[in-house]
């Protein structure tokens, strides 16, 4: 057996038996119906669809399809504030929710998994930490669930752990099997994995058996007007810091992850003042912060600002975030980990990042709360940095390029089921 034949034996993945869809809700667009059909036909499937493509309505339709097939309950699991938003969407589009249960991740311990024939995990990138308590809980609870679906906008670029977790959650290849088949350990970084050079297309082709990725309907053959993003304008405001007493002529231009929080504390006053200045314009703004003390202080300095903090009760967080979406106050101050997932803030076209860090996913998800399909205005993204933190922005740019490459490779290697696309009025 030569190496290529050996690779084929290793790349075999589990096949699951689904069903043909029932008649779908009339409010779904053709490309959304196509994705729902793939979901139920595959039985276990991942949907990596960019922000604003209607993941919520696809989740609701997928759930109701499994209810009609099994006559058992379906569970939609999502961040707390997204639950309220999903319920509003269900009412808006007239879904029958008699056997569809929606709950948040924090309430998972109160769920009996045996009551459900299907599970839908919204914002499934929460499973990126393969040793995380929540990820283990989801895997253990729903190990034998018949239908399972994962929805997210951004599986992390160059992060095989997260992609492997999705594959394992959906019962195809385990994370370790996927790594052994397609990846090689980076000798310089024992925790880093990279695709084998000859396995790039094979990996994304295999991945297309259990997931679909799209940034717009055209990526999967649907030429639909209206899916164009508005202009986005990134502006960096660099703060010149005081000279450190370290015996050097100039301060370092790069900060390590270890020293990052210390540098934020050292520059807190200047960054707060700049954020307050930018948010003084009488339009809606989101101010993204990193630390509790800078959150409370910048809120006091901005007229019309409301803080959503980790200390708030979950219900309080949801209430405030939905109030901002409804234009009940002008400036939202919060952390990315509180409000970066699932929320629609098209009413806000200005975001201020007081302390951008090394996480591209966090920045991307936060930006897409405002910059999404349906946004009519230019979105201004204001990044407040310092002269000592220039490597942070460079790291984000590098990860952004990796993410775009991943999107392009998966879209290129997707098996689009030409015969099934045609039934939705598309000439493939």
N, C-alpha and C positions, 0 to 999 in steps of 0.2 A: 504494500500500500504506500503510494507516495504521499507527500505532505498535504497536498491539496485535497486528496481523498480523505485523509485523516481529519482535516479541518471540517469537511462536510459532515462527518459522523459526529463531531463535537458540537456542530452548530444546530443540531436538531432540537426543536423546542416542542413543548407540549401543545397539543391541539385540543380546543374545547368545542363543545357542541352547543350552538345557539339556536335561534329560531328566526323565521321570517317575520318582519314587523307587521303589526296590525295597522289600521288606518291611523294616520298621525294628526295631531293638532294642526288646524289650518293656519295658525300663526307662524309656523316654522318656515324659514326660507328653504329653497331647494337644497342648498349645501348643508344646512343643518339636518334636514331629513336624511340626507345621504350619510352623514356621520352617525346619526341615531341607528340607521340600518346596520352600519358596520358594528356598532356597539352590540346590538342584540344578536346579530349573526355570529359574532365572535364569542359572545357570552362573557368574556373577560377582556377588557380593552382600555387603552389609555388615550385620552384626547388632550393633546398639547396645542391648544388654540389660543392665539394672542388675545389681549384684552379688548373687549368690545365686540367679539364675534358671537356672543350669545350662548356662552357656556351654561348659564342658568336655565334657559328654556330647553336646551338639549338635555341637561340633567333631569329636569322635570319630565320630559317626554320619555327618556330612557327608563326612569323609575316607573312611570305608569304603564309602559310596555311590559315590563317584567311582572307587574301586578296582574295585568290582564292574562298573561301567560300562565302564571302559577297560582293565582288567587291567594297569594300570601303577601305580607307587607314588604315594602321597600324602605330602606333607610338612606337618607341623604345626610352626610356628616360634613360639617363645615365650621369655619370660625363663627363665633357668637353673633356678631353684628350682621354677618352675611345671611344668617338664618332668617332674620326679620326681612331682609331685602328679598330673599327667595320666596317667602310667603306672600309678599306683595306681588311678585311676578306671577305666582301661581293664580292669584285672584285676578290679576289683570288679563291673563290669557286663558282663564276659565278651565283650569285643570281640575280633574276629579282627584282630590287629595284624601279620599276616604281611607286608603291603606298606604299612603305615603307619609312616613314619619321624618321630620326634620329635627336635628339636634346639633349641638355644638361639641367640639372635641372635649371640652372640660366635663361634659356630662356623660361621656362614654361609659364610665364605670356603672351607670345606672341602666344600661341597655342589656337586654337579653338577646344575644345574637341568633339564638335558635328560632326567634320569631320572624326572621327576615329571610326571604329568598334572594334578595339582592342588596348590595351595598354600593353607594356612590360616594367617593371621597372627593369633596371639593377642595381646591387649593392643595392638591396632593403633594406638592413639593415639601410640605411639612414632614414628609417621610424621608427627607434627605439624610438625616442623622441615623445611620444604621444601628447605632447603639442606643438611640433615644427611647425613653420610656413610652411615649405616645405611639411611636412606630411599632414597638413590640406589642403593645396592647392591641392595636388594630390588627396586626398579623395574627396574634393568638386568638382573639375573639372570632375572627371571620375566616379562619383557615379553611373551613368546610363550606363556606357560602357558595351557592351555585352560580350566581352572577355577580361580578365585581367590576367596577369602573373607576378610573382615576382621571380627574380633570385638573389641569394646571396650565399656566401660560409659559412658565419658564423652568423646565428641568435645567439644573445648573450646568453651564458650559464647562467642559473638561472635568466633569465630576461623575465618573463611572459609578461611584457609590450610589448616588441618587437614582441614576438610570437603572442600575442593578436592583435597587429596592423596588422600583416600579415593576420590573420584570418578575421579581419574586412575589410581590403582592398579588400580581395577576396570575400567578401559578404557571409561568412559562419556564424560563431558566432561573435558577437561584443566582444570587449576586455572585457567589464564588464561581459557579459554572460559567457565567458570562465573562468574568474577569479572566479565567483560565483560557477561554476560547479566543477572545479578541484582544486582550490587553497584555501589556508587559509592565513590570514594575520599574519605575524610574530609579536607577541606582543611586542617584544623588539625593533622592527624597524617598525614604522607605514607605511613606504613606501615600505617595503619588503614583497614579497609573496613567498610561497613555496607550492609545490604540496602536497595535502593530501596523507597520506601514502597508503591508499587503492585505490587511483585514478591514480597512476603512469602509469601503463600499459594502463588503459582506456584512459588517456589523449593522450599518444603517438599513440594509435590505432586510436583515433578520428582524431588526427592531420594528420595521413596518408591518410585520405579521401581528404585532400586538399593540401598536400605537399609530396614531396619525398626527402629523404636525402641520400647522398652517399659520401664516401671518396675515393672510387675506384669502377670500374665497377663490381667487384666481390660482392659488397654489395647488388646489385640487381640481381644477378644471372648470370652475364656475365663474363666468365673466359677469360680475354683478356691479352695477353703478352704486355709488355712495360709500364704497369701502375705500376711502382715501383719508389718510391722516392729515390733520391740519399742520401748519408750520410749527416747528418747535425751535426755541432759541435758548441755547445754553450760554450763561454768562458766569464767569469766574471772578469773584472779588477777593483779591489776595491781600491779607493783612501782613504788614511788615512787623515782625516781632522784635522785642528788646533783645539786645545782645546778651547771650548767656555767659556767665563767668566760668568758662571751661578751658581758658588758655588758648583758644583758637581765634583766628582773625575774623572768621565769619561763622554764623550758625550753619549746621548741616541743612541741606535742602531735602533730606529724606528722613522720614521718621519710621521706626520699627513698630510692629504691632504691639510689642511690649510697652513701648514708650508713648503710644498713641493717646491713651486716656490722660496721662500726665500732661501732655502738650495741650489737650483740650482744656484742662483746668487752668493751665498757665495763660491761655488766650481767651478765657471765658468772657471777660468784660468787653474786649474789642469785638468779639463775634456777636455778642448780644446787642451791642449798640448798632452794628451794621444790619443785623436782622430787623431790629425795630425800625430803622430808617427805611429799609426796603418795604416793610409791611405797612408803612404810614400812608401809602397810596390808598385811596378810598375804594378799593375793589377787594374781592375775596382773595385770601392767601392761605396756603398751608405752610406752616413753619415746622420743619422736621428737626428734632433735637436728639441728643444722645444721652444726656445725663439729667437726673431729676432736678438738680439745683438750677441748671440753665433753663430748664423748661418753665419752672415757676417764676423765675426772674424775668425772662423775656415776655411772658404772658402779662405781667404787671406793667411792662413798658409799652404795650401795644393797645391802642384804643379798640374796643370791640373784640378782643381775643378771649377765647375759652380754651382751657387746658384739658386734655384727656390724658390721664396719667395711669400708671400701673396700679396706683393705690385705689383708683375708682373701682367700685363694685362692677362686675361684668354688665349688669343691666344699665348702670350709669354710663359706661363706655358706649354701649349700643345706642342709648338715647341721645347722647351728645353728638355722636358721629352722624346719625340720621338727621339730627337737627341742622348740622352744618350742610348736609346734602340738600336740605329743604330751605336753605338761605335764612335760617333763623338767627345766625350770627355771622360775622364777617371774616374772622381769622381763627383758624384751627391750629393749635399748638399740640403736637403729640410726637411719639416715637414711631419709627417705621414698623417695629415689631408689633405695634398695637393696631395700625391702620393700613398696612401696605397691601393686604390681600382682599380681593373681591369687591371692594367698594367703588361706587361710581360717583366721582366728584367732578362731573363735567361743568358744574356751576362755577368752578374755580380754574382760572387760567394762569395762576402764578404760584409757584412753589419756591420755598427758601430752605435750603439745606444748611443748617448752622454748623454741622459737623459731619460732612460726608466721610464714610470710612472705606475699608477695603472691599466691601461686599457689593459686587455688581448687581446681584439678584435683588438685594434690598433697594438699591437706587432705582433699578428698572421697574420693580413692582410699585414703588412709591410714585414715580413719574407717571406711570400708566393709570393711576387713579384719576388724573386729569387729561392726559394725552391719550385718547382712545377714539375708536370709531364713533362718530356722532358729535365730537367736539368741533365747533365751528370757528373758534377763535385760536389765534396763535397762543401757544403755551410757553411761558417764560420760566426757565429753570435756573435759579440763582444759587450758585455754589460758593459758599464762604469758606475759603481756605487760608492757610498761612504760608509764609515763605519757607517754613520748615517741613511742610507736608506735601510737597509737589509729587512725591512718588505715589501718594494715594490716588490722585487723579490719573496718573499713568497706569497704575494697576487696574483701575476701573476700565480705562480705554482698551487695555489688552484683553480683559475678560469679555468686553462687549464684542470685540472682533472674533474671539473664540465662539461666542454665542451665535453670531451671524453665520459663521462657517458651519456650525452644527446644524442650524436651521436649513441652510442651503443643501448640505449633504443629505439630510433626512428627506427633504422635499424632493430632491433629485432621485432618490432611491426608493420612493414610495410606490407600492403596487396599488394603483388607483381603481382597480376593478372597472375597466372601461365599460363593460356591458351594463353595470349597475348605475354608472353615472348617466348613461343615455336615458334611462327611465325617468330621470328628473329634468329632462329637457335640455341636456348639455351634449354638444357634439364633441366628443373627446378625440 
